[in-house]
Amino acid sequence: MSNPINLALPKTGIPGLIENWRSDLLSGFLVFLIALPLCLGIAMASGFPPMGGIIAAIIGGLVVSRISGSYVTINGPAAGLIVVIVDAVTDLGQGDAMAGYRYTLAAIVIASVLQTLLGVFKAGKLSAFFPSSVVHGMLAAIGIIIMAKQIHTLLGVKPAAKTLLGVIAEIPHSIMELNPEIAFIGLTGLALLIIWSLIKNPTLKMIPAPLLVVLMGLALERYFDLDHIHNYMFLPDTKFLPHHEFSIGPAFLVSVPEHFLAGFTLPDFGKIADLEFWEAVIAIWLVGSLESLLSASAVDKLDSYKRSSNLNRDLTAVGIGNMISGMIGGLPMIAEIVRSSANVNNGAKTGWANFFHGAFLLVFVALFPTLIHEIPLASLAALLVFTGFRLASPKEFAKTMAIGLDNFVLFMVTIVGILATDLLVGVLIGIVVKLLIHIARGVKLSNLFTMAYHVKQTDADTYHVAISGAAVFSNFMGLKSLAANLPEHKTIFFDLSEAELIDHTVMEFIHDFSNDYAHSGGTCTLVGLDEHEPYSDHPLAARRKNFV
């Protein structure tokens, strides 16, 4: 795809390495500094050994970067999969963490085969079936769960509750019983992340905030001597404080094997005939595939050259990478948005930046495992609490409310459904509620999963796409495929004059497609909405045709 500012597109493959190795090497190194603490934190929050996150990122860099269909994405473990993985480890292990870890590795391998098949059979478009509000609700729920679980680690307290709602309810108790020195490490790291997010200076912004959090954690670990088990009294001379002894030691530090190869673990397929095993497989497969597709699409919008990823090829590559990762003890990976956006901002040109980020991780963990052991868990928990807050920030709630009350209701239903049940059931509840809203608004059952549209080429350079009936999330996959196959550099009209109902997901798709098509040098115009009544003042709100 051409780009709007007529930049010469970077070469790919070996010619791309020769041409861009300086910029990609620098970006790969800076992304490695961000990725290292995040990989460790995500692995531990997922119930995996810390090396599980590192292995996934190394495979994502060294293997997936060479076969993927994207240009500047960084592949690695992501916060969005924490909930799915930790549930699998807990359910399959039934109290035995190591057994749960190995059974989950087997589930990752099977899920990866399904993920690869999705890409091979070009089923990446299935991501369109998930309404935008349900996806945002899923991500917000994941953010809430991450915060709820990691706050305890940040404060140096282990919750007694086993259920999610119990863990949330126990937060006030953990605040009252916090371990002062551990909490100081965690809260200092969290404060640093908040301050760094408010800084505008581009030079300072070049320094990765996660790296600063880890460096501060390492300094405080030395100061509080976490390497040795000992007891201490917190401000014993302060009369108004209740005084009791606190214990600290290596249990509050990251635990890694002394030798790199000792971090590899083989999967156990012993539960492959069990229903709970297949529940884990489906959850890992669906959530991982959906997140990867959404992230890869989002990263394309950040790319300076406005290149479009081959999402099916990208999904195939991630599936292959996950298969390898699961076979040797690693977490599943996705096209990760935070590291990818940092990659773009650092000036990456090609997939070699992803490769270099994986290579730096490999060298570091092979040569400096003892340094990783010195990182406090509270520092990693601070990174995850901050990540969780960004997924479930008040801005996300306000943004969804601005689109319309129906979207906000759907957003909240999905969040509550996930917190009360589990991730897959909550998403399913959100989809069912969205379908019921459409039926209540008069969408015929026959129109719920099939869209009526036709394409007419009015001259050599003009295409007219007319849509009638209902255009909603559950029936526009065909339209999405059609749009992807329209030739570039033409004039396209989306005519919605005969559409009776257009939901937010379709409005958002047409809006994004129009922008992308314009970036590629074409013209895309939306017409026929004059007689439609929007459900809110938001430009992408759902709207219904006014028959009066």
C-alpha distance (Angstrom), angle and dihedral (degrees) to the residues before:
residue distance angle dihedral
M1 . . .
S2 3.79 . .
N3 3.78 121.1 .
P4 3.77 132.0 -126.4
I5 3.77 98.3 -121.3
N6 3.79 95.4 49.4
L7 3.78 95.0 -120.2
A8 3.76 114.6 165.3
L9 3.80 105.5 -105.3
P10 3.82 113.6 -116.3
K11 3.78 114.9 -109.2
T12 3.80 119.1 -111.9
G13 3.81 133.1 -138.5
I14 3.81 119.7 19.5
P15 3.84 93.3 -22.2
G16 3.82 87.0 55.3
L17 3.81 90.5 51.4
I18 3.80 91.5 51.2
E19 3.80 92.0 46.5
N20 3.83 100.4 42.8
W21 3.80 107.9 21.5
R22 3.82 94.2 118.8
S23 3.82 96.4 55.2
D24 3.82 93.5 38.1
L25 3.81 93.4 47.4
L26 3.82 92.0 51.2
S27 3.81 92.7 46.5
G28 3.81 91.3 45.4
F29 3.81 89.9 54.2
L30 3.82 93.9 48.4
V31 3.81 91.3 47.5
F32 3.82 89.2 49.2
L33 3.83 88.6 58.3
I34 3.82 89.4 55.0
A35 3.81 95.3 39.9
L36 3.81 98.5 51.9
P37 3.83 98.4 67.2
L38 3.82 93.1 35.8
C39 3.83 92.4 52.1
L40 3.80 90.8 50.2
G41 3.80 93.4 46.7
I42 3.81 95.4 45.6
A43 3.82 91.3 48.7
M44 3.80 93.9 51.4
A45 3.81 92.8 44.3
S46 3.83 87.6 51.7
G47 3.81 93.2 55.5
F48 3.82 91.5 -107.9
P49 3.81 127.4 123.0
P50 3.84 110.8 -95.3
M51 3.81 90.6 -107.9
G52 3.83 88.7 63.3
G53 3.80 90.4 73.5
I54 3.80 93.9 44.4
I55 3.82 92.1 50.2
A56 3.83 91.4 52.8
A57 3.81 92.5 50.7
I58 3.81 92.7 46.5
I59 3.83 91.2 52.0
G60 3.82 89.5 43.8
G61 3.79 90.2 54.5
L62 3.79 103.9 37.4
V63 3.83 99.9 35.2
V64 3.81 111.6 19.5
S65 3.81 94.3 45.2
R66 3.82 89.3 61.3
I67 3.81 96.6 53.1
S68 3.82 105.1 27.4
G69 3.79 127.0 112.1
S70 3.82 95.1 -133.0
Y71 3.79 132.3 85.3
V72 3.80 113.2 -151.4
T73 3.83 104.7 13.7
I74 3.79 120.3 122.7
N75 3.80 115.4 -142.0
G76 3.78 120.8 -147.1
P77 3.80 145.5 109.9
A78 3.80 114.6 -49.0
A79 3.79 136.8 -155.1
G80 3.81 90.4 -122.3
L81 3.80 91.6 70.3
I82 3.82 96.0 48.6
V83 3.81 93.6 90.6
V84 3.81 94.1 49.6
I85 3.82 94.5 46.5
V86 3.80 97.8 44.5
D87 3.83 90.0 49.3
A88 3.82 89.7 51.4
V89 3.82 92.4 49.1
T90 3.82 91.2 48.5
D91 3.81 97.1 44.2
L92 3.81 97.0 42.1
G93 3.81 95.9 40.4
Q94 3.82 96.0 47.9
G95 3.79 91.8 -159.1
D96 3.82 97.4 -28.9
A97 3.82 105.5 101.3
M98 3.81 95.4 -170.8
A99 3.82 93.1 49.2
G100 3.82 90.1 46.8
Y101 3.81 89.6 51.0
R102 3.82 93.1 52.9
Y103 3.81 94.1 44.3
T104 3.81 88.9 49.9
L105 3.81 90.2 51.9
A106 3.81 87.3 57.0
A107 3.82 90.1 50.1
I108 3.82 89.3 50.9
V109 3.81 90.9 52.9
I110 3.84 92.9 51.1
A111 3.83 91.8 43.7
S112 3.82 88.5 50.7
V113 3.81 91.4 55.7
L114 3.83 89.1 53.6
Q115 3.80 90.4 45.7
T116 3.81 91.3 51.8
L117 3.83 90.5 49.5
L118 3.83 89.4 51.8
G119 3.77 88.9 58.3
V120 3.82 96.1 41.1
F121 3.81 91.5 52.6
K122 3.82 90.7 44.9
A123 3.78 94.2 -117.3
G124 3.81 94.7 144.2
K125 3.81 88.3 112.2
L126 3.84 88.9 71.0
S127 3.79 87.1 83.7
A128 3.81 85.0 75.8
F129 3.80 89.8 71.1
F130 3.82 92.0 73.7
P131 3.83 112.9 85.9
S132 3.82 113.6 -124.0
S133 3.82 92.8 -120.9
V134 3.81 91.8 51.8
V135 3.82 91.1 50.7
H136 3.81 91.5 48.6
G137 3.80 89.8 45.8
M138 3.81 90.1 51.3
L139 3.82 91.5 51.6
A140 3.81 92.2 46.3
A141 3.82 91.1 49.9
I142 3.81 89.6 50.1
G143 3.81 88.5 51.4
I144 3.81 91.8 51.3
I145 3.82 91.7 49.0
I146 3.82 92.5 48.4
M147 3.81 91.8 50.2
A148 3.81 92.7 45.6
K149 3.80 92.7 52.9
Q150 3.81 99.6 38.5
I151 3.81 97.7 47.0
H152 3.82 88.2 73.5
T153 3.83 92.0 53.1
L154 3.81 90.2 46.2
L155 3.83 89.1 55.3
G156 3.81 93.8 45.1
V157 3.81 94.8 -114.9
K158 3.81 129.7 122.3
P159 3.82 112.4 -142.5
A160 3.81 117.9 -131.2
A161 3.82 94.0 -149.4
K162 3.81 118.9 99.6
T163 3.82 100.2 -166.1
L164 3.81 125.3 73.2
L165 3.80 94.5 -119.7
G166 3.80 88.9 47.8
V167 3.81 91.0 52.1
I168 3.81 89.7 50.8
A169 3.82 91.5 48.0
E170 3.81 90.4 51.1
I171 3.82 95.0 59.2
P172 3.86 94.3 94.1
H173 3.83 89.3 51.3
S174 3.81 91.1 51.3
I175 3.81 90.4 49.8
M176 3.82 89.6 53.6
E177 3.82 92.6 45.6
L178 3.82 98.8 39.4
N179 3.80 120.5 148.0
P180 3.84 100.1 -118.7
E181 3.82 99.9 -146.3
I182 3.82 94.3 43.8
A183 3.81 91.1 44.4
F184 3.81 89.3 50.5
I185 3.82 90.0 56.1
G186 3.82 92.1 47.1
L187 3.81 97.6 43.2
T188 3.82 92.2 45.4
G189 3.80 89.3 53.7
L190 3.81 91.1 47.8
A191 3.82 91.8 48.9
L192 3.80 90.0 50.4
L193 3.82 91.4 52.8
I194 3.81 91.3 50.0
I195 3.82 92.7 48.2
W196 3.82 91.5 46.5
S197 3.81 91.1 51.7
L198 3.83 89.0 57.1
I199 3.82 96.2 48.4
K200 3.81 114.1 103.3
N201 3.83 99.7 -173.8
P202 3.85 105.9 116.4
T203 3.82 93.2 -152.6
L204 3.81 93.0 54.6
K205 3.81 89.6 42.9
M206 3.81 88.3 62.4
I207 3.81 87.8 71.2
P208 3.84 106.4 82.9
A209 3.80 111.2 -121.5
P210 3.85 93.4 -143.9
L211 3.82 88.8 57.6
L212 3.82 90.8 53.2
V213 3.81 90.7 49.1
V214 3.81 90.9 52.3
L215 3.83 93.2 45.7
M216 3.80 90.2 50.1
G217 3.80 89.3 47.3
L218 3.80 91.1 51.6
A219 3.83 90.9 50.7
L220 3.81 92.9 48.4
E221 3.83 90.6 45.4
R222 3.81 87.8 58.3
Y223 3.80 92.0 45.8
F224 3.83 94.6 49.5
D225 3.84 92.2 38.5
L226 3.81 96.6 -130.5
D227 3.81 89.7 170.9
H228 3.81 90.6 79.7
I229 3.81 128.9 52.3
H230 3.80 110.6 -117.5
N231 3.80 142.0 143.4
Y232 3.80 126.5 -123.4
M233 3.79 140.9 178.6
F234 3.81 118.1 -126.7
L235 3.85 112.3 -129.7
P236 3.83 92.5 -28.5
D237 3.84 92.5 -175.5
T238 3.82 94.5 57.6
K239 3.79 106.4 101.2
F240 3.82 100.7 -160.8
L241 3.85 94.4 56.2
P242 3.81 121.7 87.9
H243 3.80 105.8 -120.9
H244 3.76 129.3 -143.5
E245 3.77 135.1 139.4
F246 3.80 121.8 -87.4
S247 3.78 124.4 -157.2
I248 3.82 126.4 -145.3
G249 3.79 134.5 172.0
P250 3.82 145.6 123.9
A251 3.84 90.6 -41.9
F252 3.81 86.0 79.2
L253 3.82 92.0 56.2
V254 3.82 131.9 80.0
S255 3.80 111.5 -88.0
V256 3.81 115.1 -142.2
P257 3.82 132.1 160.8
E258 3.81 116.6 -101.8
H259 3.80 91.6 -125.8
F260 3.80 123.2 52.0
L261 3.81 95.7 -135.8
A262 3.81 90.5 54.8
G263 3.80 87.6 68.5
F264 3.82 93.1 69.4
T265 3.82 117.7 99.4
L266 3.80 130.5 -178.7
P267 3.83 122.2 -130.3
D268 3.80 122.8 -110.9
F269 3.82 114.3 -136.8
G270 3.81 92.6 -174.0
K271 3.83 94.0 116.5
I272 3.80 97.2 47.0
A273 3.83 90.8 117.6
D274 3.84 93.4 53.3
L275 3.81 123.4 100.8
E276 3.83 93.3 -136.2
F277 3.83 89.1 55.8
W278 3.81 90.9 56.7
E279 3.81 91.0 45.3
A280 3.81 87.1 58.1
V281 3.82 91.3 46.4
I282 3.81 93.1 52.2
A283 3.83 93.0 45.5
I284 3.83 93.0 49.9
W285 3.81 91.3 44.1
L286 3.80 97.8 48.2
V287 3.80 99.9 38.2
G288 3.82 93.4 41.6
S289 3.82 93.4 48.1
L290 3.80 94.0 44.8
E291 3.80 94.0 47.5
S292 3.79 92.9 46.3
L293 3.81 93.0 50.8
L294 3.80 93.0 46.3
S295 3.81 92.5 47.2
A296 3.81 94.3 46.9
S297 3.83 89.9 50.7
A298 3.81 90.6 48.6
V299 3.82 92.5 49.8
D300 3.82 90.5 52.7
K301 3.81 87.4 62.6
L302 3.83 89.5 55.8
D303 3.80 95.3 49.0
S304 3.83 110.6 112.1
Y305 3.80 89.8 -144.3
K306 3.84 94.1 49.1
R307 3.79 92.4 -130.9
S308 3.81 117.6 167.9
S309 3.80 119.9 -131.1
N310 3.78 121.3 -131.0
L311 3.80 93.3 -120.2
N312 3.82 95.4 -168.1
R313 3.80 92.0 52.1
D314 3.81 89.7 44.4
L315 3.82 91.0 52.4
T316 3.81 90.4 49.0
A317 3.80 91.2 50.8
V318 3.82 93.0 48.2
G319 3.83 89.2 48.7
I320 3.81 91.1 53.2
G321 3.81 90.5 46.6
N322 3.81 91.5 49.9
M323 3.80 90.8 50.0
I324 3.81 91.0 55.3
S325 3.82 91.8 42.7
G326 3.82 92.8 50.8
M327 3.81 91.9 48.1
I328 3.83 92.9 58.2
G329 3.83 102.2 35.9
G330 3.81 105.4 -83.6
L331 3.78 135.0 133.3
P332 3.80 121.7 -109.9
M333 3.81 114.6 -93.9
I334 3.79 136.2 -147.4
A335 3.80 136.3 -173.4
E336 3.81 92.5 -78.4
I337 3.81 116.4 -142.2
V338 3.85 102.6 -157.0
R339 3.81 95.9 50.2
S340 3.81 91.0 39.5
S341 3.81 93.0 54.0
A342 3.82 89.1 48.8
N343 3.81 87.6 50.2
V344 3.82 91.1 54.8
N345 3.82 92.3 45.3
N346 3.81 90.1 50.8
G347 3.80 90.7 58.3
A348 3.81 102.0 -102.9
K349 3.80 113.7 171.2
T350 3.82 105.8 -177.3
G351 3.79 145.2 11.0
W352 3.80 89.2 -83.7
A353 3.83 88.4 84.2
N354 3.81 87.4 63.2
F355 3.82 88.6 48.6
F356 3.82 92.7 51.2
H357 3.82 92.2 47.9
G358 3.83 88.5 56.3
A359 3.80 92.0 45.6
F360 3.82 92.6 51.9
L361 3.82 90.1 50.2
L362 3.81 91.1 50.8
V363 3.81 93.3 50.0
F364 3.82 93.1 45.4
V365 3.81 98.0 50.0
A366 3.80 91.6 42.2
L367 3.81 93.5 52.2
F368 3.82 105.2 28.5
P369 3.84 110.5 34.7
T370 3.83 91.9 137.6
L371 3.81 90.7 59.9
I372 3.82 90.4 54.7
H373 3.83 88.5 52.5
E374 3.82 89.7 59.9
I375 3.83 93.6 61.7
P376 3.83 111.8 106.7
L377 3.82 116.4 -125.4
A378 3.81 88.1 -134.6
S379 3.83 90.1 64.1
L380 3.80 90.9 53.8
A381 3.81 89.9 45.3
A382 3.82 88.7 55.0
L383 3.82 89.6 55.5
L384 3.80 91.0 50.4
V385 3.82 95.6 45.3
F386 3.81 88.1 52.3
T387 3.82 91.0 47.4
G388 3.80 90.5 48.8
F389 3.80 91.2 50.1
R390 3.80 91.1 52.5
L391 3.81 89.8 53.2
A392 3.83 92.1 49.1
S393 3.80 102.1 28.6
P394 3.82 121.1 146.9
K395 3.84 86.3 -111.0
E396 3.83 89.5 66.3
F397 3.81 90.8 52.9
A398 3.82 92.0 46.5
K399 3.82 92.2 46.4
T400 3.81 91.6 52.9
M401 3.81 92.0 45.8
A402 3.83 90.0 52.3
I403 3.82 90.6 58.3
G404 3.79 91.3 58.0
L405 3.79 144.4 -64.5
D406 3.82 92.0 -97.6
N407 3.81 90.5 57.2
F408 3.79 91.9 47.3
V409 3.81 91.6 50.3
L410 3.80 89.8 50.4
F411 3.82 90.5 47.0
M412 3.82 91.6 52.2
V413 3.83 94.1 42.9
T414 3.81 89.4 54.7
I415 3.82 92.6 48.4
V416 3.82 94.1 47.8
G417 3.83 91.2 43.1
I418 3.81 91.8 53.7
L419 3.82 94.5 44.9
A420 3.82 91.9 47.4
T421 3.83 97.4 43.7
D422 3.79 122.7 3.3
L423 3.78 138.3 -67.2
L424 3.79 100.2 -87.7
V425 3.81 95.1 43.5
G426 3.81 91.0 47.1
V427 3.82 92.2 51.8
L428 3.81 90.1 47.1
I429 3.83 90.1 51.3
G430 3.82 89.3 51.9
I431 3.82 92.4 51.1
V432 3.83 92.4 47.9
V433 3.82 91.8 49.5
K434 3.82 90.2 49.7
L435 3.83 90.7 51.6
L436 3.82 90.1 49.1
I437 3.83 90.3 51.5
H438 3.81 89.6 53.2
I439 3.82 91.9 48.7
A440 3.82 89.7 49.0
R441 3.81 87.8 52.9
G442 3.78 90.7 56.6
V443 3.82 104.2 -96.0
K444 3.80 108.6 154.8
L445 3.80 116.5 -122.5
S446 3.82 89.2 -124.0
N447 3.83 89.2 55.7
L448 3.79 95.6 45.3
F449 3.82 94.9 86.9
T450 3.83 101.7 19.5
M451 3.79 126.8 62.1
A452 3.78 124.0 -154.4
Y453 3.82 111.4 -138.0
H454 3.77 139.6 136.4
V455 3.80 135.4 -165.2
K456 3.78 124.0 -138.1
Q457 3.79 124.8 -173.9
T458 3.81 103.4 -147.1
D459 3.82 94.5 -177.6
A460 3.81 139.6 -12.3
D461 3.81 93.1 -73.8
T462 3.82 104.5 27.8
Y463 3.81 130.8 81.3
H464 3.79 124.4 -174.9
V465 3.85 115.9 -157.9
A466 3.83 109.9 -168.3
I467 3.82 119.9 -168.8
S468 3.79 125.4 -166.9
G469 3.81 135.1 -179.4
A470 3.80 116.1 14.8
A471 3.81 123.2 -12.1
V472 3.81 105.6 -165.0
F473 3.81 139.6 147.4
S474 3.82 93.4 -93.9
N475 3.80 96.8 55.8
F476 3.80 109.0 32.6
M477 3.83 101.0 83.3
G478 3.81 89.5 100.0
L479 3.81 90.7 51.7
K480 3.81 89.8 49.5
S481 3.81 90.9 53.4
L482 3.80 91.0 47.0
A483 3.80 92.2 50.9
A484 3.81 91.5 50.1
N485 3.82 90.2 55.5
L486 3.81 97.3 48.5
P487 3.82 111.5 115.4
E488 3.81 118.8 -104.3
H489 3.82 128.1 -111.4
K490 3.83 94.3 30.5
T491 3.81 135.1 116.0
I492 3.80 113.8 -102.2
F493 3.81 128.5 -172.0
F494 3.81 120.9 -163.4
D495 3.81 103.7 -158.1
L496 3.82 113.3 -161.6
S497 3.83 97.0 166.1
E498 3.83 91.5 113.3
A499 3.82 95.4 41.6
E500 3.80 111.1 111.7
L501 3.83 95.9 -165.1
I502 3.82 131.6 12.7
D503 3.80 117.4 -174.9
H504 3.81 127.7 -149.3
T505 3.82 93.8 -102.3
V506 3.83 92.2 58.9
M507 3.83 92.8 41.9
E508 3.80 89.1 52.0
F509 3.82 91.8 47.7
I510 3.82 93.9 51.0
H511 3.81 90.7 45.8
D512 3.84 92.6 51.1
F513 3.81 92.3 43.3
S514 3.83 90.8 51.0
N515 3.81 91.7 52.0
D516 3.81 93.4 46.4
Y517 3.80 91.9 46.4
A518 3.81 90.9 50.5
H519 3.81 89.6 50.6
S520 3.80 88.6 55.0
G521 3.80 91.0 57.1
G522 3.82 100.6 -96.0
T523 3.80 133.8 107.9
C524 3.80 124.3 -118.1
T525 3.80 122.4 -178.6
L526 3.81 130.9 -175.9
V527 3.82 114.0 -144.7
G528 3.80 138.8 170.3
L529 3.82 101.8 51.6
D530 3.82 96.0 113.4
E531 3.82 93.4 101.3
H532 3.81 96.0 43.1
E533 3.78 124.1 103.6
P534 3.85 113.8 -142.9
Y535 3.81 119.2 -140.1
S536 3.83 90.4 -135.2
D537 3.81 140.3 5.6
H538 3.81 92.1 -96.6
P539 3.84 111.6 114.2
L540 3.81 91.1 -131.3
A541 3.81 96.7 43.5
A542 3.79 120.3 130.6
R543 3.79 112.3 -92.8
R544 3.78 138.7 -164.1
K545 3.82 129.4 -151.6
N546 3.77 113.7 -106.0
F547 3.81 106.8 -132.9
V548 3.80 94.9 -176.3
